[in-house]
Amino acid sequence: MAISRPTAAKWSVPAVAVTAGMLLVGCSASVHVGKTEPKLSAEKLATTVSEKLARTTGQPEPDVSCPEDLTGKVGTTTRCELTADDGSTLGVTVTVTSVEGEQINFDIKADETASPAPN
């Protein structure tokens, strides 16, 4: 399902870093997966993180990428990356808080400082 994003609304990582750093502490999400060994694909994780960030900040869904699948084991962490329209990036840590059958529950926390766009 394609999600249209208004062109006038752009992600600004410095503003998001401040907003996300304050709003995402303790923020959590959960996803049901359909496998006997709970695992969430990197693509689905990135989509879920993007949706949660958009709801939390009131901005359009940002471009988020996650390098690996998330294994449903309490304490497992992975790092995702939000890329703003200007090319700057913000790290996002995802930590599994509980697993209930096939459902993986996790917290999302954005870094407080963004990395500038490459020159």
Secondary structure, 3 states (H helix, E strand, C coil): CCCCCCCCCCCCHHHHHHHHHHHCCCEEEEEECCCCCCEECHHHHHHHHHHHHHHHHCCCCCEEECCCCEECCCCCEEEEEEECCCCCEEEEEEEEEEEECCEEEEEEEECCCCECCCC
